[in-house]
């Protein structure tokens, strides 16, 4: 490859906080870290926040490459990035740019804040290395606008963990055929496997849809409802579930109010499905269904030993220490949605508060901080990870890898309610696992279409 064909990527701090090993994501191109970025990482690494861990991981990754016997001259010129098992195509160089030593030319942005210094660095490198392409990579939208206005030709978001370009294309976990499903099928063979009726249907009769495992299939005008059990180049194996049968499912006294909740409950109660991802607008029943199914599986069916509930909160690492009580008591304000749900499930009891306390003890419900989940191996439990639209891909990977033998993980979230500064609907960890686990036989994903909380909530979701 010619020198001019190798791009220069200048990374902002938020890229390394979003993905600490981002330096390995640029294949044959070179990566430059301005000194200002190192200073920002240094100021973040000692804070009592979840992002501090990502800063420390990024610093250690840089140390592994640039530390040891590397000379200052080599660091300025660029050190070859080592190949890694998951980054076999890496062949570029990594260097640190001493932006504090450069007197930037007239016309650059005032160097009174770190963003401007990083932009000025990219401008300087763009002129110095012309005609090589210099790309500033940042997840800060305002910084991208400022950089474009300052004269940087290439400014990009970091999207190596982005699997789709538009959240409208996110897999919903079901496909709805127009009209009557059976009228569009010319040939079908039916067999009985264990407790299920399985239909084998030619793919050519089903159109161009890209079906995947455990995807639900429904139609507009019949009682048909199936779930994809297997897919080959020619055939699709569909487990017959039946719409009417699914609508009569019940878990801890909760019955589905529509076919979407029915499909979700069917997946939640299936012991062969270890990961269930529930997405949808506020008020569609994600938390209620997850809690009802968890209680049914633990208390009634005794398939699991306990229920662990956790969620991501941006300030949790700072705020949890100032709340009184034990870890579970500290977590209670953050998990009020769960306690609200328990109260709803037992509102008709003679003594609702007594029932809730009894069930929390009977089902061994534990509220855990997401910070203390690392390093654990959770066995034979139902884990509910609520509000996980605010997790990055690496954070949600950390959570999933904690799940041990015999554990069911329920992830729920609303992509319209992302609070994290640098996450969008397409870069959220929730979106990431929906796409990554599509073809895993032990997972199912359901988009709960429609608000069932109240007509007020439904109107707000549609019009605000």
C-alpha positions in Angstrom: 0.0 0.0 0.0 1.3 3.5 -0.9 1.9 5.9 1.9 -0.8 8.3 0.6 -3.4 5.6 0.7 -3.0 5.1 4.4 -5.3 7.4 6.3 -4.5 9.2 9.5 -7.2 8.8 12.2 -7.1 11.4 15.0 -9.1 10.0 18.0 -11.0 12.1 20.5 -11.2 11.1 24.1 -14.8 10.0 24.0 -14.0 7.4 21.3 -11.6 5.6 23.8 -14.2 5.9 26.5 -16.8 4.4 24.3 -14.5 1.6 23.1 -11.2 1.4 25.0 -9.6 -0.8 22.4 -10.7 1.4 19.5 -7.0 1.9 18.4 -7.2 -1.6 16.9 -10.3 -0.9 14.7 -8.6 1.0 11.8 -7.0 -1.9 9.9 -4.0 -0.8 7.8 -4.4 2.9 8.7 -2.5 5.0 11.2 -3.9 6.2 14.5 -2.8 9.4 16.3 -3.6 10.3 19.9 -3.2 14.0 20.8 -1.5 14.6 24.2 -4.7 16.4 25.2 -6.6 13.1 25.0 -4.1 11.5 27.4 -4.6 14.4 29.8 -8.4 13.9 29.7 -8.0 10.2 30.2 -5.8 10.8 33.2 -8.3 13.2 34.8 -11.1 10.6 34.3 -9.4 7.4 35.4 -9.5 8.2 39.1 -13.1 9.3 39.3 -15.7 7.1 41.0 -17.7 6.5 37.9 -18.2 3.6 35.6 -16.5 5.4 32.7 -13.3 5.5 34.8 -12.8 1.8 34.2 -12.9 2.4 30.4 -10.3 5.2 30.8 -8.0 2.8 32.7 -8.4 0.1 30.1 -7.6 2.5 27.3 -4.5 3.8 29.1 -3.3 0.2 29.7 -3.8 -0.6 26.0 -1.7 2.4 25.0 1.0 1.4 27.5 1.2 -2.1 26.1 2.1 -0.7 22.7 4.1 2.4 23.5 5.7 1.4 26.9 8.8 -0.6 27.6 11.9 0.2 25.5 10.1 2.4 23.0 12.0 5.7 22.5 10.3 9.1 22.4 11.4 9.5 18.8 9.6 6.2 17.9 6.5 7.3 19.7 6.4 10.5 17.7 7.1 8.7 14.4 4.6 5.8 15.1 4.9 2.3 16.6 3.5 -0.6 14.7 0.2 -1.9 16.1 0.5 -5.6 17.1 -1.9 -8.0 15.6 -4.5 -9.5 17.8 -6.7 -12.6 17.4 -9.8 -10.6 17.0 -8.0 -7.8 15.0 -6.0 -9.9 12.5 -6.1 -7.1 9.8 -4.3 -4.5 11.9 -1.1 -3.2 10.2 -1.1 0.5 10.9 0.9 2.6 13.4 0.1 4.3 16.6 1.7 7.6 17.7 1.2 10.3 20.3 1.1 13.9 19.0 2.6 16.6 21.3 -0.1 19.3 20.7 1.1 21.3 23.7 4.3 22.1 21.9 2.8 23.3 18.7 2.1 27.0 18.1 -0.9 26.7 15.8 -1.2 29.1 12.9 -3.5 32.1 12.8 -7.0 31.0 11.9 -7.1 28.1 14.2 -9.7 27.9 17.0 -8.9 29.5 20.3 -6.9 26.9 22.4 -8.9 27.7 25.6 -10.5 24.2 25.8 -9.6 20.7 25.0 -12.0 20.2 22.1 -10.4 23.1 20.3 -6.9 21.8 20.9 -7.8 18.4 19.4 -9.5 20.1 16.4 -6.4 22.3 15.9 -4.2 19.2 16.0 -6.3 17.6 13.2 -6.0 20.9 11.2 -2.3 21.0 11.6 -1.9 17.3 10.6 -4.2 17.8 7.6 -1.8 20.6 6.2 1.4 18.8 7.2 0.6 15.4 5.7 -1.2 16.6 2.5 -2.3 14.8 0.3 -2.8 12.0 2.9 -6.4 11.9 4.2 -6.7 13.0 7.9 -9.9 12.0 9.7 -11.0 13.3 13.0 -13.0 10.7 14.9 -15.3 11.8 17.7 -18.7 10.9 19.1 -19.4 14.5 20.1 -21.9 15.9 17.6 -21.1 19.5 18.4 -17.4 18.9 18.0 -18.0 17.3 14.6 -19.9 20.5 13.6 -17.1 22.8 14.9 -14.4 20.7 13.2 -16.2 20.9 9.9 -16.6 24.7 10.3 -12.9 25.0 11.2 -11.9 23.4 7.9 -11.3 19.7 8.6 -12.3 17.8 5.5 -13.1 14.4 7.1 -14.9 14.2 10.4 -16.6 11.0 11.4 -18.4 9.3 14.2 -16.9 6.1 15.6 -19.1 3.3 14.2 -17.1 0.1 14.3 -19.7 -1.4 16.7 -22.6 -0.1 14.7 -24.4 -2.9 12.9 -27.2 -0.9 11.3 -27.5 2.6 9.8 -31.1 3.3 10.8 -33.0 2.0 13.9 -36.0 1.5 11.6 -34.2 -1.6 10.2 -33.6 -3.1 13.6 -34.9 -6.7 13.9 -38.3 -6.7 15.7 -38.3 -10.4 16.5 -41.4 -11.1 14.4 -42.6 -10.9 10.8 -46.1 -10.3 9.8 -47.3 -11.8 6.5 -50.1 -9.9 4.6 -53.4 -11.8 4.3 -53.7 -15.5 5.2 -50.3 -17.2 5.7 -51.5 -20.6 4.5 -53.0 -19.2 1.3 -49.5 -18.2 0.1 -48.0 -21.6 0.7 -48.0 -24.1 -2.2 -46.3 -27.0 -0.4 -45.8 -27.9 3.2 -44.7 -31.0 5.2 -45.7 -31.4 8.8 -44.1 -33.5 11.5 -44.4 -34.0 15.2 -41.2 -33.3 17.3 -41.4 -33.8 21.0 -44.4 -31.7 22.1 -44.4 -29.5 19.0 -45.9 -29.5 15.6 -43.3 -28.5 13.1 -44.0 -27.3 9.5 -41.3 -27.4 6.8 -42.0 -24.7 4.3 -40.0 -23.9 1.1 -38.2 -20.6 1.4 -39.2 -19.6 -2.2 -42.9 -19.4 -1.0 -42.0 -16.9 1.7 -40.6 -14.0 -0.4 -37.3 -12.3 0.2 -37.4 -11.8 3.9 -34.2 -12.8 5.7 -35.6 -15.0 8.5 -33.6 -16.0 11.6 -33.9 -18.4 14.5 -36.6 -18.0 17.1 -38.3 -15.2 14.9 -42.0 -15.3 15.3 -44.3 -15.4 12.3 -47.8 -14.1 12.2 -50.3 -13.0 9.6 -53.2 -10.5 9.2 -56.3 -12.7 8.8 -55.9 -16.1 10.5 -55.0 -17.8 13.7 -51.5 -18.7 12.4 -48.5 -18.0 14.7 -45.2 -19.8 14.4 -41.6 -19.6 15.5 -38.6 -20.3 13.3 -36.9 -23.5 14.6 -34.4 -24.0 11.8 -33.3 -22.5 8.4 -31.6 -24.2 5.5 -30.9 -22.9 2.0 -34.2 -24.3 0.8 -36.5 -24.8 3.7 -37.8 -23.1 6.9 -38.8 -25.2 9.9 -41.6 -23.5 11.8 -42.9 -24.5 15.2 -46.7 -24.1 15.2 -47.6 -22.0 18.3 -51.1 -20.8 17.4 -52.2 -17.2 18.0 -55.2 -18.2 20.2 -53.0 -20.5 22.3 -50.4 -17.8 22.9 -53.0 -15.3 23.9 -54.1 -17.7 26.7 -50.7 -17.9 28.2 -50.6 -16.8 31.8 -47.7 -15.9 34.2 -48.2 -15.0 37.8 -51.8 -13.9 37.0 -50.7 -11.8 34.0 -52.3 -12.5 30.6 -51.1 -10.9 27.4 -53.2 -8.0 26.1 -52.1 -8.3 22.5 -50.2 -10.7 20.2 -46.9 -9.0 20.8 -47.1 -9.5 24.6 -48.2 -13.1 23.9 -45.1 -13.8 21.8 -42.9 -12.2 24.5 -44.5 -14.3 27.2 -44.1 -17.4 25.2 -40.3 -16.7 24.8 -40.0 -15.7 28.5 -41.5 -18.9 29.8 -39.5 -21.2 27.4 -36.7 -22.8 29.5 -34.7 -23.5 26.3 -34.3 -19.7 25.5 -31.6 -18.2 27.7 -31.6 -14.6 26.5 -34.8 -12.6 25.9 -34.5 -9.1 24.6 -37.6 -6.9 25.0 -37.7 -3.6 23.2 -40.5 -1.1 22.7 -42.0 2.2 23.7 -42.8 3.3 27.3 -45.8 1.5 28.6 -45.8 -1.5 26.4 -45.3 -3.9 29.3 -41.6 -4.9 29.2 -40.9 -4.7 32.9 -44.3 -6.2 33.9 -43.9 -9.2 31.6 -40.3 -9.8 32.7 -41.2 -9.7 36.4 -44.3 -11.9 36.0 -42.4 -14.5 34.0 -39.5 -14.5 36.5 -41.9 -15.1 39.4 -43.7 -17.8 37.5 -40.4 -19.6 36.7 -38.9 -19.3 40.2 -41.8 -19.6 42.6 -44.4 -21.7 40.7 -42.3 -23.9 38.4 -39.1 -23.9 40.5 -36.9 -23.9 37.5 -34.5 -21.3 38.9 -33.3 -20.4 42.4 -33.5 -16.6 42.5 -34.2 -13.4 40.7 -31.5 -10.8 40.3 -32.5 -7.3 39.2 -30.0 -4.7 38.0 -30.0 -1.7 35.7 -27.6 1.0 34.4 -27.8 4.5 35.8 -25.3 7.1 34.7 -24.5 8.5 38.2 -24.8 5.2 40.0 -21.1 4.9 41.0 -21.1 8.4 42.5 -24.6 8.3 44.1 -24.9 4.8 45.5 -22.4 5.5 48.3 -24.3 8.4 49.7 -27.6 6.5 50.1 -28.1 4.8 53.5 -28.2 1.1 54.0 -27.0 -2.0 52.4 -26.3 -2.4 48.6 -29.9 -3.6 48.0 -31.3 -0.7 50.0 -29.1 1.7 48.1 -30.4 0.3 44.8 -34.1 0.5 45.7 -34.6 4.1 44.4 -33.0 3.2 41.1 -35.2 0.0 40.8 -38.5 1.6 41.7 -40.0 0.4 38.4 -39.5 -3.2 39.7 -41.1 -2.5 43.1 -44.0 -0.7 41.3 -44.5 -3.8 39.2 -44.5 -6.1 42.2 -47.2 -3.8 43.8 -49.3 -4.0 40.6 -49.1 -7.8 40.5 -50.4 -8.0 44.1 -52.7 -5.0 44.3 -55.8 -7.2 44.8 -54.4 -9.2 47.7 -55.8 -8.6 51.2 -52.5 -7.2 52.4 -50.6 -6.0 49.3 -47.5 -4.7 51.1 -47.2 -8.0 53.1 -47.6 -10.0 49.9 -44.8 -8.1 48.2 -42.4 -8.6 51.1 -43.4 -12.3 51.3 -42.8 -12.8 47.5 -39.5 -10.9 47.6 -38.3 -13.3 50.2 -39.9 -16.4 48.6 -38.5 -15.7 45.2 -35.2 -14.5 46.7 -35.3 -11.2 44.7 -32.0 -9.4 44.9 -31.3 -5.8 43.8 -27.7 -5.5 42.6 -25.6 -2.6 41.3 -24.3 -3.2 37.8 -20.8 -2.1 39.1 -20.6 -5.1 41.4 -21.7 -7.6 38.7 -18.2 -7.8 37.2 -16.2 -10.9 38.0 -19.2 -12.8 39.2 -20.5 -16.1 37.7 -24.3 -16.2 38.3 -25.8 -19.7 38.3 -29.3 -21.0 38.0 -31.0 -17.5 38.3 -33.3 -15.3 36.3 -31.4 -12.0 35.8 -33.5 -8.9 34.7 -31.3 -6.2 33.2 -33.6 -3.2 32.9 -33.1 0.1 31.0 -30.2 -1.4 29.1 -30.5 1.1 26.2 -27.9 3.2 28.1 -25.3 0.5 28.0 -22.5 0.4 25.4 -21.7 -2.7 23.5 -18.7 -3.5 25.7 -20.7 -3.0 28.9 -23.5 -5.3 27.8 -20.9 -7.9 26.8 -19.5 -7.7 30.3 -23.0 -8.4 31.7 -23.8 -11.3 29.4 -20.5 -13.0 30.0 -21.4 -13.1 33.8 -24.2 -15.6 33.1 -23.4 -19.1 34.3 -25.0 -22.5 33.7 -28.8 -22.6 34.0 -29.3 -18.8 34.0 -31.9 -16.9 32.0 -31.1 -13.2 31.1 -33.9 -10.8 30.3 -32.8 -7.5 28.8 -35.3 -4.7 28.3 -35.1 -1.1 27.1 -36.6 1.7 25.1 -34.3 3.1 22.4 -36.3 6.4 22.5 -35.1 7.0 26.1 -31.3 7.0 25.8 -29.7 9.2 28.5 -26.0 8.5 27.8 -24.1 11.4 26.3 -22.4 9.5 23.5 -24.9 6.8 22.6 -27.6 6.9 20.0 -30.3 4.4 19.0 -28.0 2.8 16.4 -24.9 2.6 18.7 -26.6 1.5 21.9 -25.6 -1.9 23.3 -29.3 -2.9 23.2 -29.3 -2.5 19.4 -25.9 -4.3 19.2 -27.1 -7.5 21.0 -30.4 -7.5 19.1 -28.4 -7.8 15.8 -25.6 -10.0 17.1 -27.9 -12.6 18.7 -30.4 -12.9 15.9 -29.1 -16.3 14.8 -28.4 -17.7 18.2 -30.7 -20.6 19.0 -30.8 -19.7 22.7 -32.1 -16.2 22.3 -35.3 -14.4 21.2 -36.0 -10.8 20.6 -39.5 -9.2 20.7 -40.5 -5.6 19.9 -43.6 -4.9 22.0 -45.6 -2.9 19.5 -48.2 -0.7 21.1 -48.7 1.1 24.5 -51.0 -0.7 26.9 -50.3 1.4 30.1 -53.0 4.0 29.6 -54.6 6.1 26.9 -52.7 9.1 28.4 -49.3 7.3 28.0 -50.3 6.1 24.5 -51.2 9.7 23.4 -47.9 11.0 24.9 -45.9 8.3 23.1 -47.5 9.2 19.7 -47.6 13.0 19.9 -44.9 14.3 22.2 
